[in-house]
Structure formats: C-alpha cells, structure tokens
Amino acid sequence: MNNRYRTWLGEKRGRLAARAFAEKGWNSRYTETLDEAKNLLFETLLPKGASVGLGGSETLSAMDILPVLRGGGYLFYDRYNCTDHFEVCRDSLMAEYFITGANALTMHGEMVNIDCSGSRVAAMAYGPRKIIVAAGVNKLVDTLEEAVARVHAIAPLNCRRNGHKTPCAETGVCTDCNIPDRMCNHLLITYNAQKFAGKYTLILINEELGF
C-alpha cells in the first residue's frame, strides 16, 4: 500500500481483526510490512529443525520464504520441487508446522478457504501441530457471507494461476462447473481456534497481497 489513507485504514482494520482472532483462540500478530512478517516467521514463530509443510499461496510467494525453507535448516516437504506431489502433500499433513495463506478473513475472527484437492484445507483443519497463516489486510471482509462470496469471486484468478482448464479461467465468471478440472471442491470455514491452545497463528500484514 502506497496510499497513506489506505495504509491508515488497513492498520485500523488489521488491528481490530487481530483482536477478534485473538478472542477466538488465535495467536494473532499484526505487522506493517512483508519484511516484518517474514522476520516474525523465521525469528520467532518457526524453530530451526522443524518439519514444515506448505500450502500454495501468492502471499507466501511474495514473502519469498522458499529460499529459507530450502536452505537446510528445516525438514521441508517441498510441494514445488518433488516427484510425487500427492505424497508430499500427504507427508505435509503430519508436519510439525504448516504455513499457508488465506482466501478470506472476517472482522469477527473467522477464516474461509476453498481448495481443489483438499490438501491445504485438510492440513489447516487437522494434522500438523501448528498452523501459521499469513494474509494481507485485503483479505478482510465484514461478514461470513462476504467471505464465502469472496472465495468464489477470486476462484478464476486461482484457476488461471494454477493452469486449470475451467470456464472461469477464460471468462473470469464462475459457472459452478462440473468438470474434472474444477477447483472449487472443498470449502473450509474455521469459526474458532480454541480447541487446541496455541495451534493457530495468524500474521496479518498491512499490505495488499495475493488475490
């Protein structure tokens, strides 16, 4: 964000949302920049030597975390550099840490994600000891209904990014397709994170990141 008024609003909404997520059991952290978020991740949240799985995320790509994870200090299940993507995603379900982005977050502390194979939302729901979610304030919406609408609205972008041969990847409009390459197969709503204390961490970043 290079507009000072948007930056101001992003901070106000980001801090309010961080408090709402904290009340729902999240370890929620507000940061101003990607660099601050990256430093928080590697200097505070992610211990050296941990096993780490990763969800596909434009936000994490912008954070440029792959070189660090591949640097030898972690047991990294690398979904982008493997011979069997399915098995790497299965291994990631049992990692100590799973790092991912989010499709939508509400100001009331709810998170909504949509998946094709389900590997990401499965890990976010159960499996890894710790879940770390990084998201820009552009992912914030006011209501759960808006969050669900948002994940469907951005689906064409994710289909284009991942090379899915869907109608929306050509037209930009969801047709609720019924084809093998459909992306919107699994919808996960995380209402609350209090069941396992300390499991979920949210890094909210005052920048427009991802879709």
N, C-alpha and C positions, 0 to 999 in steps of 0.2 A: 504494500500500500504506500503510494507516494503522496496521497492527498491527506493533508493534516486533519481534515474533518472526518474522513473515513477512518483514519487511524484512531482518532479520539473515540468515535462510536464503536470501533472494533474493541478498544480497550474496555469501554463501559460494558458492552455486551459480553465480552470474553470473561471478564472478572465475575459478572453476575452468573454466567453459566457455570464457571468453575465452582462457585459456591453451591449451586444447585446440584452438580455432580458429586461434590463432597458430601452433601446431605444424603445422597443416595448410596454412599459407601465407597465412592471412588477416591483414589489418591489423585486429586486433580491439581494440575500445575498450569499456571498462566505464564506465557513467555511472549516477548515482544517480537522476536525475530527467529528465523530458521536456525541461525548460528547459535542463538541462545538455547533453542530446543535441542539441537544436536549435542551441545556441550552437556546439557542436563541429562540426556540419554546416556552418554558414554562415561561421564564423570560421576554420576550419582545413581542412576537407575539400573544400569546393566553391568553386573560384575564380570570381570575378566574370567575366562574359562567356562562361562555358562554355555549351555546348548541353546541355540536360537533358531526359531522358525520365522518365516516372513510371509506376510500377505501382500499381494500385488497392490501397489499404491503409488500414484503420481506424487503425493506429498512426500513419501519416503524417498522417491527418486530425486525430488528437488532438494531434500536434505542431504543427499549424497552419502548415504550410510553404507552402501555396499563395499567400498574400498576398505572401510574399517572392519566390517564383519569378515571380509575375506583376508584380512591381514594376519591371521594366525592366532589371534588372542581368544577366539571363540570356536566352539563346535557348531559350525553354521550349516544348516540344511539349505543349500543354495538352490532355490527353485528356478533360477535363471541360468544356471550352469550345471546341468545334470543330464544323465542319460535316460532316467525314468522319472518324469515329473510326478506321476501318480504316487510312486513310492516315497519321493521326497516330501510330498505333502502329507502322506501318512506318518512319516517319521516326525514331521513338524508338530503333529498332534500331541506328541509326548515330549516335546522340548520343554526345558525349564522356562524359557521366555518365548513369547510370540509377539512380534511387533507388526503393526498394521496401521492403516488409515481408517477413516470412517466415511460413509456416504452421507449421513445426516445426523445432526445432534439437535436436541431441543433445549430451549431455555429452562426446561423443568428437569433436566438431568436424564433424558432418555436417549438411546442411540439406536439408529436403524441402519441396517446393511443388507444389500442384496447380492447374490452370488450366482455364478453359473454352475460350477461343480459342487459347491458347498464346502470346499476345503477350508476356506477362510472363516466362514461363519461357524463352522464346526469347531475350529480351534478357539474362536472367540467365546463360544458358549461353554466349552468344557475340554479339558485335556492338559494344556500347558499349565505350569504352576503360576505363571504371571503373564498378564496381557498388558501390553503397552500400546496405546492408541495415540497417534499424532494427527492433529487436524487443524486446519486453518479456521478462522472465525467465519469465513464464508459458508461453512457447513452448518452454521447455526440457523435454526428456524424457531418460530414461536410455539408451534403445536405439533403433536404426534401426527396428526393428519397431514400437515405440511411436510413433515419429514418423510412420510411414505410417498407422498406425491413427488418429493424431490428425488428420491432414489429412482423412480421410474422416469422422471424427466431427464436425468443425466445418463440413462442407460444407452442411448445412441452414441454418446461420446465414448463410453467404455467399450461398446461394440466396435467402434472404429479403431480404438487404441489396440484392442486385442485381436483384430482381424476376423471378427465374427461375421459370417455371411447372412446377416439378418436384414429384413426390410428397413428397419430403423437406421441401420448403418448407411443406407443410401438416401433415405428421405429425411432423417432426423426426427421422425414421428413414430411413437410406439404404436404397433398394430396388435399387440398381445399375440404375437406369432406362435405357431405350434409346429416348430421345426427342430431338428436335432441341434442346430447351432444357436438356439435360443439362449440368451444369457440370464434372463430373469427367472431363475428356477427356485431359489431358496431365499426367503425373507426372514431376517432375524431382528427382533425387537428386544433390546436389553432395557428392561424397565428399572432394574435395581441391581446394585452390586454388593449388597451387604452379606450375602450368604457365606462367602469366603473372604474374611477380612484381609485386606492388602493385596488381593489378587489383581484388581483392575486399576491401571493408572491411565489418566488422560492428560496429554500435553496439548493445551490449547495455544495456538500461535496466532498472533495478531497480524496475519498476512492472508491474502487470497491464494489458496493452494489447491491444486488438484481440480476436480470437477465439482 
